[in-house]
Amino acid sequence: MAAQTQAARVGIVCGSRSDFPVMEKAVEMLGKLGVPCEMRAISAHRAPDLLFRFVAGADERGIRVFIAAAGGAAHLPGVIAAKTILPVIGVPIPTQVAGGLDSLLSIVQMPKGIPVATVAVGGAENAALLAAEILALADPALRDRLVAFRAAQTKSIEEDESNADLRGAP
Ligand code: RP5
């Protein structure tokens, strides 16, 4: 579990520790936005009872959004979604077999009634941003930080040297 001083508001669950290198980008993005999070490795297939215990206790501990990342037969986000009404964001992990298309289809093709908001293959940063946007609905200070993030992102593109000739254009 990632070190933290405040209670986590976003619970990042990975199907394996081998997913951590991809998902560290979500931890980093949430850190930049000042959103406390925790990251764990709990396989839905290899430790289902532990996963259910974690999900059952998460709401009470302060988790408001889950980010679930898995590769291949990526059932983890859907299984978490089946056990909670907190929002679940799925991150398909890139794989050797089909570049992550296997992970993507496993996560995105949920049956009606149990939604998982799926981001791009390897889309850890967007998962973090989407989680922050959900939290920002009830957190004006976080909303301000997200607006500032967007503005800085746009500014860095506008100020890129390759766009120098467009500066000041209408
Ligand atoms: C999935 O299987 C994990 O999410 C990971 O992406 C993939 C491989 O897991 P390991 O064999 O590396 O533990 O469950």
Residues whose N, C-alpha, C, O or C-beta is under 5 A from the ligand:
A	BS01	RP5	G15 S16 S18 D19 A69 A70 G71 G72 I93
